[in-house]
Amino acid sequence: MKQNLLFIKTILFSLLFSGLLLSQSLQAQSQSEWNGGEDDNWDNPNNWLPPGVPDASSNVFIGLLSGIDSPPGTWPVIYGPAVAASVDISFRVAELTIAPGGSLTTEVISNDGVFLMQSNAFDQASFIGNYGPGTGTFSYERFLGVNNALPPEEKGWHYISSPVFGFSSLNIPDYYLNTWDEPGAMWVQHPGQADCVPAPEIFNFGMDGWSVKWDDQYSTYGCPNPGAGQTVVFNGVPNFGNQFGTLTSGGGNFNMVGNPFPSYWDYDALFFGPNFPLGLYDAIYYWDEDANQYASYVSGTGTNGGGPIVPPAQAFFFEADGTEPTIPLLFTDAERVHAPGPPFYKDAAADLVRLLATANEFTDETVVHFDVNSTVNRDKNDARKLKSPGSTVPTIYTMGGDVELSINGLPATDIVPVYFECKTPGTYTIEASETSEFTYLVLQDMLTGQLTDLLEGPHTFEYTSTNEVRNFKLLYAPVGIGDIEASNIKIWSGTNNIYVDVPESAYGDIFIYNLLGQEIDHTSINPGVVNTIPIENANSYYIVKVLTGNNAITEKVYIK
């Protein structure tokens, strides 16, 4: 009897405890139904039944749960950050829109209506969550602006990827479309044919990168499909979960990759996580159409606005290091983030100098920083200089061995050669826009010998050549005896000749290399005079290295 009584008490306690857990579970999972009582703003508590903005514990219903259809024009729009446990767009005419700069995080979304994400010239919508059942439509609208200040042949190009699975090139007939061929290190054009016949169909599954440009004359061709205009509309099932790709290292070593998600993607989460593959350099590279310039990012430091946060529907470049023939690539949901607005970066490197070259309303940056683990050659955590094809865009960079760099980590040194190029003569400036804690920072113009204290202001110079290299030296400390010798060694080029002017005290050797690193000439220094080295092959760049007892000076020159 006592045992039966104990058993009954145990059962009653269990039922009471289960009821308590169920009550807590019901409290943890609340219900929010949209009724659009005042406006379309998701964040307005009076638009929900019961009143209150949904939170991470809310199961959200948009549609006919209460049997009353929302009036036209009052479906919810997310203008800022929004969260929910789940979202159910439960009626075929129901709509949920994420406006530019808005974001939604939820465990799962079921869609029998319309789920729309938008972007403009400044912001993009972002969605993190799993995509559940439903017969509705998902659309991501990617706005692609055109910088009309650029020449017609240069403006309008964008690197894109697809946030939906299996996006077809036939959906953008009014766009010029290029894909990147890594073994050939070149763009492959996919032109349409005569009489409005499109190019053979290709698909983008998310991690593929495309370069596209809107044909603003397409509507005049008389084709039956008017095209997407400046907004590419991706319709389909959004990508979520693990995304797989394969990179190659067969020739050019640059591979174009896309952010496959309808959210922002954090490159640093991949780089510092367990899935970063062997065979890649650390840097990534973007194309910025507005600036007509490439941006780069590596290890907490960026140039030209490059950063670790990749927007939705954005493609970029990885660079293979040549050690692996194929490189498996895995992106995961854990790398997805919300980051409205343009990407930004914060420099992680100490002892950093950022040089900014400006002219013709365009700019370019290069970064030099000191790192005890770096070498004078190109290291894994250096970033290449990818040059803009723009005719009026300046280019500034340093060298890591024979590789042009936008971000260069170096061992401690007092002198760093700096190089400038442009396709247009004019008046240019170089300034130090970031200087860390340096108390001495001087730029020496190797053509004129002028010394400019960059801590006081920019260096202004006339660039009269076209597409030739202008040499500078960045001095971090007052020059000593060896530095005076180095600053007095001048290297320049002329028609079919390289010239090296050395002081009388300098003895050593002059080496000439092509850009493949192959030595093509070697001669001893003739001190106190201008050494002339004839070059047979014109219209090419060469690396000139001068070795003396005190210094190793390297310059890049162009032979007409």
Buried (B, 14 or more C-beta within 10 A) or exposed (E): EEEEEEEEEEEEEEEEEEEEEEEEEEEEEBBBBBBBBEEBBBBBBBBBBEEEBBEEEBBBBBBBBEEEEBEEEBBBBBBEBBBBBBBBBBBBBBBBBBBBBBBBBBBBBBBBBBBBBBBBEEBBBBBBBBBBEBEBBBBBBBBBBBBEEBEEEBBBBBBBBBBBBEBBBEBBBBBBBBBBBBEEEEEEEBEBEEEEEBBEEBEBBBBBBBBBBBBEEBEEBEBEEEBBBBEBBBEBEBBBEEBEBEBBBBBBBBBBBBBBBBBBBBBBBBBEEEBBBEBBBBBBBBBBBBBBBBBBBBBBBBBBBBBBBBBBBBBBBBBBBEEBEEBEBBBBBEBBBBBBEBBEBEBEBEBBBBBBBBBBEBBBBBBBBBBEEBEBEBBEBBBBBBBBEBBBBBBBBBBBBBBBBBBBBBEEEBBBBBBBBBBBEEEBBBBBBBBBEBEEBBBBBBBEEEBBEBEEEBBBBEBEBEEBBBBBBBBBBEBEEBBEBBBBBBBBBEEEBBBBBBBEBBEBEBBBBBEEEEEBBEEEBBBEEEBEBEBEEEEEBBBBBBBBEBBEBBBBBBBB
